[in-house]
Amino acid sequence: MIEKPAKDVEGFLLYNPFAHRHFFRIYNKKDKRKFTDYDVRIEDLEIKIICNSASLYKTKKGNFLDWNSKVLGRDNG
């Protein structure tokens, strides 16, 4: 087993709707077609969202994180 610190590693938290699970993906900096996926086993992980295209929504049915209105084609401009 090889262990290395995850602090300051940049990647993407993705969701697989078929397996109903999240996973963490790190893309190769030189070739974005190459990547490494990691199962997420930690239950309390601090995350900082740096994506300008994401928004947090509050509704009567619940709260969720999704693409912003402009990306979703709902920009009233």
C-alpha positions, 0 to 999 in steps of 0.5 A: 500500500502506498500512502501520500498526503491528500492536502492541496490535491485538486480533483473532482467529486463525482457521482455515479448514478448507476452505482449510487456512490460518489468518487474522487477523480484526479485528472492528469495535468498533461493529458486530461483524457487520463485520470485516476479515480478513488473511492470515497471512504472518508465521511467528513471531508472539508471541500472548497468549491472553486467552480464559477458555474455552480450555485447553491439552491434553497427550495421548499423541497430541500437544498441542493448544489447544481449548475448555475442558472446561466449554465442551465439555460435559465438566465433571465439576463 
